[in-house]
């Protein structure tokens, strides 16, 4: 394909527009892609001058005067056609961008992805696919919060889309698991039991059965399928546990006196490696899969590093024709 063009919502996120602009420019400097910063031009230009004396030739500004806030009702974004969220999605719909990145309102991003960009034929529910660090490297958790209530066939679609994403991450012949409260086939509610049967019939040996939430971090499956409610609860629990462990280690080192601090200094390289593995910024964001364009949801508190990696993720999704590969599977 030609050089990918990635639209970035410059106004979405807790640290917008400053960190968003900084991260997008940083990504532009290392990518063979065009970056379109969508937002209020005067504000975006002001931030550009803070971080770069010369705007990279592959960065374009696109006006969107309105900002959709996190506290607003997600469905209202469809009426706010001058908002950076709506405009960014519309660029993808019109073929003027190959992907869209936003750290803004999750529900509103799902709304514009679904109703502005549009769903892939055969997909009823787009889903949020999040890479979770595990013992084996990374596990794709899907759905991580887009659909609280689903049907078994939706979970089958999630599995198929998750497999494409896992392959994008370099995982060969991905194996699938179903998030549940126990490993036995008869565990869980009727949705889980019906989905178990459907996934087993569809994937055969590639379906590894039920996975408890701890199995995600163990890396027992490459793709773990869940409804958005359970998936989001699991994801938030992982994030909280990782943050707790990091803070606890710091606290213990601080209270441990000279030898603890000396030991921590000697272990700095190890701690830095662990921190990088657990840091959500490493991947930058999560794909909304099932729509006719590459859409990446970055964390609401994303800084420049997270946005840079989110843009790189979107560029990779566009360059590898991820949407086309999902269409083929469906």
C-alpha positions as CSV (number, residue, x, y, z in Angstrom):
1,X,0.0,0.0,0.0
2,X,1.0,3.7,-0.2
3,X,2.4,5.4,2.8
4,X,-0.2,5.1,5.6
5,X,-1.9,8.2,6.8
6,X,-2.8,8.1,10.5
7,X,-5.2,10.7,12.1
8,X,-4.6,11.6,15.7
9,X,-7.2,13.2,18.0
10,X,-5.1,16.0,19.4
11,X,-7.8,17.1,21.8
12,X,-8.6,13.7,23.4
13,X,-7.2,12.6,26.8
14,X,-6.2,13.9,30.2
15,X,-3.0,15.5,28.9
16,X,-4.3,16.9,25.6
17,X,-3.3,18.7,23.5
18,X,0.3,19.0,24.8
19,X,1.4,15.3,25.3
20,X,-0.7,14.2,22.3
21,X,1.0,16.6,19.9
22,X,4.4,15.7,21.4
23,X,3.8,12.0,21.0
24,X,2.5,12.3,17.5
25,X,5.4,14.4,16.3
26,X,7.8,11.9,17.9
27,X,6.1,9.1,16.1
28,X,6.2,11.0,12.8
29,X,10.0,11.4,13.0
30,X,10.5,7.6,13.0
31,X,7.7,6.4,10.7
32,X,7.3,6.3,6.9
33,X,3.7,7.6,7.3
34,X,1.8,10.8,7.3
35,X,0.3,12.0,10.7
36,X,-2.8,14.2,10.7
37,X,-3.3,16.1,13.9
38,X,-7.0,16.7,14.3
39,X,-8.0,19.6,16.6
40,X,-8.2,23.3,17.1
41,X,-5.4,24.6,14.9
42,X,-4.4,27.5,17.1
43,X,-4.0,25.3,20.2
44,X,-2.2,22.5,18.2
45,X,0.2,25.0,16.6
46,X,1.0,26.5,20.0
47,X,1.9,23.1,21.3
48,X,4.0,22.3,18.2
49,X,6.1,25.3,18.8
50,X,6.8,24.1,22.4
51,X,8.2,20.8,21.2
52,X,9.6,21.4,17.7
53,X,11.1,24.4,16.0
54,X,10.3,22.8,12.6
55,X,7.2,20.8,11.9
56,X,8.1,17.5,10.3
57,X,7.1,17.3,6.6
58,X,4.9,14.3,7.2
59,X,2.7,16.0,9.8
60,X,-0.5,17.7,8.7
61,X,-3.0,19.8,10.7
62,X,-6.7,19.3,10.2
63,X,-9.2,21.7,11.9
64,X,-11.7,20.4,14.4
65,X,-12.9,23.2,16.6
66,X,-15.0,21.2,19.1
67,X,-13.8,19.0,21.9
68,X,-15.9,16.1,23.2
69,X,-15.4,15.7,27.0
70,X,-15.1,12.5,29.0
71,X,-18.1,13.3,31.1
72,X,-20.5,13.7,28.2
73,X,-22.9,11.0,27.0
74,X,-21.1,8.9,24.3
75,X,-24.1,8.8,21.9
76,X,-24.1,12.6,21.8
77,X,-20.8,12.6,19.8
78,X,-22.8,11.7,16.7
79,X,-24.4,15.1,16.8
80,X,-21.1,16.9,17.3
81,X,-19.8,16.8,13.8
82,X,-17.1,19.4,14.4
83,X,-15.6,17.5,17.3
84,X,-12.1,16.1,16.9
85,X,-13.5,12.6,17.6
86,X,-16.1,12.8,14.8
87,X,-13.8,14.5,12.3
88,X,-11.0,12.0,12.9
89,X,-13.4,9.1,12.3
90,X,-14.8,10.8,9.2
91,X,-11.4,11.1,7.7
92,X,-11.1,7.3,7.9
93,X,-14.6,6.8,6.4
94,X,-13.8,9.1,3.5
95,X,-10.5,7.4,2.8
96,X,-8.5,10.4,3.8
97,X,-6.8,8.5,6.6
98,X,-6.0,4.8,7.1
99,X,-6.2,4.8,10.8
100,X,-7.4,6.9,13.8
101,X,-5.9,7.2,17.3
102,X,-7.6,8.8,20.3
103,X,-7.2,8.9,24.1
104,X,-10.6,10.5,24.4
105,X,-14.0,9.2,25.7
106,X,-14.0,5.4,25.1
107,X,-17.8,5.1,24.5
108,X,-17.7,8.1,22.1
109,X,-14.8,6.6,20.2
110,X,-16.7,3.3,19.9
111,X,-19.8,5.2,18.7
112,X,-17.9,7.0,15.9
113,X,-16.0,3.9,15.0
114,X,-19.2,1.9,14.7
115,X,-21.6,4.5,13.1
116,X,-19.3,6.8,11.2
117,X,-16.6,4.5,10.0
118,X,-19.0,1.5,9.9
119,X,-18.8,-2.2,10.8
120,X,-17.2,-4.9,8.8
121,X,-19.9,-6.9,7.0
122,X,-20.8,-9.9,9.2
123,X,-19.6,-8.3,12.4
124,X,-22.4,-7.2,14.8
125,X,-20.3,-6.0,17.7
126,X,-16.9,-4.3,17.3
127,X,-14.7,-5.2,20.3
128,X,-11.8,-3.7,22.2
129,X,-8.6,-5.9,22.0
130,X,-6.0,-5.2,24.6
131,X,-2.5,-6.8,24.8
132,X,-1.8,-8.0,28.4
133,X,1.7,-8.8,29.5
134,X,2.1,-12.5,30.4
135,X,4.8,-15.0,31.2
136,X,4.9,-16.1,27.5
137,X,5.1,-12.5,26.2
138,X,1.7,-11.1,25.6
139,X,-1.9,-12.3,25.6
140,X,-4.7,-10.6,23.6
141,X,-7.7,-10.0,25.8
142,X,-10.9,-9.3,23.8
143,X,-13.4,-7.8,24.6
144,X,-11.9,-5.5,27.1
145,X,-14.9,-3.2,27.6
146,X,-16.9,-2.4,24.5
147,X,-19.8,-4.8,25.0
148,X,-21.2,-5.6,28.4
149,X,-23.8,-8.0,27.0
150,X,-23.1,-10.4,24.1
151,X,-24.2,-13.6,22.5
152,X,-22.1,-16.7,21.8
153,X,-21.7,-15.8,18.1
154,X,-20.2,-12.4,19.2
155,X,-17.6,-14.2,21.2
156,X,-16.8,-16.3,18.2
157,X,-16.3,-13.1,16.1
158,X,-14.1,-11.8,18.9
159,X,-11.9,-14.9,18.8
160,X,-11.5,-14.6,15.1
161,X,-10.5,-10.9,15.3
162,X,-8.2,-11.6,18.2
163,X,-6.4,-14.2,16.2
164,X,-5.6,-11.7,13.5
165,X,-4.3,-9.2,16.1
166,X,-2.2,-11.9,17.8
167,X,-0.6,-12.7,14.4
168,X,0.1,-9.0,14.0
169,X,2.0,-9.1,17.2
170,X,4.1,-12.0,15.8
171,X,2.4,-14.9,17.4
172,X,2.3,-17.9,15.1
173,X,-0.8,-20.1,15.0
174,X,-2.5,-18.4,18.0
175,X,-4.5,-20.5,20.5
176,X,-7.8,-19.4,22.0
177,X,-9.2,-19.5,25.5
178,X,-12.5,-18.4,27.0
179,X,-12.5,-16.4,30.2
180,X,-14.6,-18.2,32.9
181,X,-14.7,-18.9,36.6
182,X,-13.3,-22.4,36.3
183,X,-11.6,-24.7,33.8
184,X,-14.4,-27.3,33.5
185,X,-16.6,-27.1,30.3
186,X,-19.8,-27.0,32.4
187,X,-18.6,-23.9,34.4
188,X,-20.2,-20.5,34.2
189,X,-23.5,-19.1,33.0
190,X,-25.4,-20.2,29.9
191,X,-23.5,-17.8,27.7
192,X,-20.2,-19.3,28.7
193,X,-21.3,-22.8,28.3
194,X,-22.8,-22.1,24.8
195,X,-19.7,-20.2,23.8
196,X,-17.5,-23.0,24.9
197,X,-19.3,-25.4,22.6
198,X,-19.2,-23.0,19.7
199,X,-15.5,-22.2,20.0
200,X,-14.7,-25.9,20.4
201,X,-16.5,-26.8,17.3
202,X,-15.0,-23.9,15.3
203,X,-11.4,-24.0,16.4
204,X,-10.8,-27.7,17.4
205,X,-7.4,-28.1,18.9
206,X,-6.7,-24.4,18.7
207,X,-9.3,-23.9,21.4
208,X,-7.8,-24.5,24.8
209,X,-11.0,-24.3,26.8
210,X,-11.9,-22.1,29.8
211,X,-9.3,-19.8,31.3
212,X,-9.5,-18.3,34.8
213,X,-8.4,-14.7,35.0
214,X,-5.0,-15.7,36.4
215,X,-4.4,-17.8,33.3
216,X,-4.3,-14.7,31.2
217,X,-1.1,-13.6,33.0
218,X,0.3,-17.1,32.8
219,X,0.0,-16.9,29.1
220,X,-1.9,-20.2,28.8
221,X,-3.6,-19.0,25.6
222,X,-2.6,-16.4,23.1
223,X,-6.1,-14.9,22.7
224,X,-8.6,-14.9,25.7
225,X,-12.2,-14.1,24.8
226,X,-14.7,-12.4,27.1
227,X,-17.7,-10.3,27.2
228,X,-16.8,-6.6,27.7
229,X,-18.0,-6.5,31.3
230,X,-15.8,-9.4,32.5
231,X,-12.9,-8.5,30.3
232,X,-12.8,-4.9,31.6
233,X,-13.1,-6.0,35.2
234,X,-10.2,-8.4,34.7
235,X,-8.1,-5.8,32.9
236,X,-8.6,-3.2,35.6
237,X,-7.7,-5.7,38.2
238,X,-4.5,-6.5,36.4
239,X,-3.6,-2.8,36.1
240,X,-4.4,-2.2,39.8
241,X,-2.3,-5.2,40.9
242,X,0.7,-4.2,38.8
243,X,0.5,-0.6,40.2
244,X,0.2,-2.0,43.8
245,X,3.2,-4.3,43.4
246,X,5.3,-1.5,41.9
247,X,4.4,0.9,44.7
248,X,4.9,-1.8,47.4
249,X,8.4,-2.5,46.2
250,X,9.3,1.2,46.2
251,X,7.9,1.6,49.7
252,X,9.8,-1.5,51.0
253,X,13.0,-0.3,49.5
254,X,12.5,3.2,51.0
255,X,11.9,1.8,54.5
256,X,14.5,-0.9,54.3
257,X,17.5,1.3,55.0
258,X,20.9,1.4,53.4
259,X,21.2,-2.3,52.4
260,X,17.8,-2.3,50.8
261,X,18.6,0.8,48.8
262,X,22.0,-0.6,47.8
263,X,20.4,-3.8,46.7
264,X,17.8,-1.9,44.7
265,X,20.5,0.1,43.0
266,X,22.2,-3.1,42.0
267,X,18.9,-4.5,40.7
268,X,18.0,-1.3,38.8
269,X,18.5,-3.0,35.4
270,X,16.1,-5.8,36.4
271,X,13.5,-3.4,37.8
272,X,13.6,-1.3,34.6
273,X,13.0,-4.4,32.5
274,X,10.1,-5.5,34.6
275,X,8.7,-1.9,34.6
276,X,8.9,-1.9,30.8
277,X,7.1,-5.2,30.5
278,X,4.2,-4.0,32.8
279,X,3.9,-0.5,31.4
280,X,0.7,0.1,29.3
281,X,2.6,2.6,27.3
282,X,4.7,-0.1,25.7
283,X,1.8,-0.9,23.3
284,X,0.3,2.5,23.4
285,X,-3.3,1.4,23.1
286,X,-5.9,-1.1,22.1
287,X,-7.6,-1.8,18.8
288,X,-11.3,-1.4,18.2
289,X,-11.7,-4.5,16.0
290,X,-14.6,-5.1,13.7
291,X,-14.8,-1.7,12.0
292,X,-13.9,-0.8,8.4
293,X,-10.8,1.1,9.5
294,X,-7.9,0.9,12.0
295,X,-9.0,2.5,15.3
296,X,-6.7,2.6,18.3
297,X,-8.0,3.6,21.8
298,X,-5.1,5.1,23.8
299,X,-5.3,5.2,27.6
300,X,-7.0,8.4,28.9
301,X,-3.9,9.4,30.9
302,X,-1.6,8.7,28.0
303,X,1.6,10.8,27.8
304,X,3.8,11.4,24.8
305,X,5.4,8.0,25.0
306,X,2.1,6.2,25.0
307,X,0.8,8.3,22.1
308,X,3.9,7.7,20.1
309,X,3.5,3.9,20.5
310,X,-0.3,4.1,19.8
311,X,0.4,5.9,16.5
312,X,3.0,3.2,15.6
313,X,0.5,0.5,16.5
314,X,-2.1,2.1,14.2
315,X,0.5,2.5,11.4
316,X,1.3,-1.2,11.7
317,X,-2.3,-2.2,11.6
318,X,-2.8,-0.2,8.4
319,X,0.4,-1.3,6.8
320,X,-0.4,-5.0,7.4
321,X,-4.0,-4.7,6.1
322,X,-5.4,-5.9,9.4
323,X,-8.9,-4.9,8.5
324,X,-8.7,-6.8,5.2
325,X,-7.4,-9.9,7.0
326,X,-10.4,-9.8,9.4
327,X,-12.8,-9.4,6.5
328,X,-11.3,-12.6,5.0
329,X,-11.8,-14.6,8.2
330,X,-15.4,-13.4,8.7
